[in-house]
Amino acid sequence: MSFRIQVETEGGTATIRPVGDVDLTTEPCVRKAIAAAFDDVGTRRLVVDLSDVTFLDCRGLSALVEGRQRADERGVSYRVVGARGIAGTLLCLTGTTDYLSGGVG
């Protein structure tokens, strides 16, 4: 499966949906998509939907955590949703599930 990112914006909400493996080679694309969402002044809520992510490594996790940190700095709501399989396991094992799903940092 080839990697791609789908981005939708509606009413102040940006949804980023990576499709495929988020790893060493594709993580920069995820970071860029998150940064671009923050660059849009109208973004008040950012959702990263991992429903179609087939693999997530520590570089991908780092991009998600950095996204949450940037959201907190800007007062933007940030949620990672849809993590399952290896992605869900990685979030669980690293204790980042609640933090990335919008819990208190």
LUMVEXLUM-413251 format. One line per 3 residues: number of its first residue (from 1); their letters; for each residue x, y, z of C-alpha. Coordinates in Angstrom, 2 decimals, padded with zeros to 5 digits. Layout:
! residues N
NUM) a) X/Y/Z; ...
! end
This chain:
! residues 105
1) msf) 000.00/000.00/000.00; 001.40/003.39/-000.91; 001.43/006.20/001.64
4) riq) -000.71/009.28/001.29; -002.28/011.93/003.49; -005.84/013.17/003.15
7) vet) -006.54/016.61/004.61; -010.00/018.08/005.10; -010.89/021.44/006.59
10) egg) -014.34/022.53/007.63; -015.50/025.22/010.01; -012.24/025.66/011.88
13) tat) -011.55/021.92/012.10; -008.68/020.36/010.17; -008.66/016.57/009.85
16) irp) -005.45/014.86/008.79; -005.82/011.24/007.72; -002.57/009.39/006.94
19) vgd) -003.06/006.21/004.92; -000.44/003.44/005.06; 002.74/003.16/007.14
22) vdl) 003.89/006.12/009.24; 007.59/005.46/009.66; 011.05/006.91/009.07
25) tte) 010.34/007.65/005.42; 006.81/009.04/005.72; 006.92/010.80/009.10
28) pcv) 008.16/014.09/007.57; 004.94/014.22/005.52; 002.86/013.87/008.69
31) rka) 004.86/016.63/010.40; 004.38/018.92/007.39; 000.63/018.28/007.28
34) iaa) 000.32/019.06/011.00; 002.45/022.21/010.64; 000.36/023.36/007.66
37) afd) -002.83/022.96/009.71; -001.34/025.19/012.41; -000.30/027.75/009.80
40) dvg) -003.96/028.19/008.85; -005.15/030.94/011.20; -008.69/029.59/011.12
43) trr) -007.76/026.21/012.62; -009.24/025.88/016.10; -009.38/022.10/016.20
46) lvv) -006.99/019.54/014.74; -007.89/015.87/014.44; -005.37/013.26/013.31
49) dls) -007.29/010.16/012.24; -005.15/007.00/012.30; -007.95/004.67/011.13
52) dvt) -006.08/003.85/007.91; -002.57/003.68/009.40; -001.14/000.18/008.97
55) fld) 002.10/000.76/010.91; 003.37/003.42/013.31; 006.94/003.64/014.59
58) crg) 008.61/005.89/017.17; 009.26/008.61/014.57; 005.57/008.74/013.73
61) lsa) 004.69/008.80/017.42; 007.13/011.67/017.92; 005.37/013.67/015.20
64) lve) 002.01/013.12/016.93; 003.37/014.15/020.34; 005.01/017.24/018.86
67) grq) 001.68/018.10/017.26; -000.03/017.96/020.66; 002.69/020.18/022.17
70) rad) 002.26/022.75/019.39; -001.51/022.65/019.82; -001.18/023.32/023.55
73) erg) 001.12/026.29/022.84; -001.44/027.75/020.41; -004.60/026.97/022.34
76) vsy) -005.82/024.63/019.59; -007.84/021.50/020.40; -005.89/018.40/019.27
79) rvv) -007.03/014.79/019.13; -005.57/011.62/017.70; -008.37/009.17/016.93
82) gar) -008.84/005.78/015.29; -005.58/004.18/016.43; -005.84/000.41/016.24
85) gia) -003.58/-002.53/015.57; 000.11/-001.69/015.88; -000.64/002.04/016.13
88) gtl) -003.02/001.51/019.04; -000.58/-000.85/020.72; 002.27/001.66/020.44
91) lcl) 000.16/004.45/021.97; -000.90/002.13/024.79; 002.62/000.83/025.53
94) tgt) 004.08/004.33/025.59; 001.30/005.72/027.78; 000.37/008.40/025.25
97) tdy) -003.19/007.30/024.45; -004.93/009.73/026.82; -002.51/012.58/026.12
100) lsg) -003.00/012.32/022.36; -006.75/011.79/022.56; -007.25/015.21/024.10
103) gvg) -006.65/014.44/027.76; -004.81/016.79/030.08; -001.11/017.18/029.25
! end
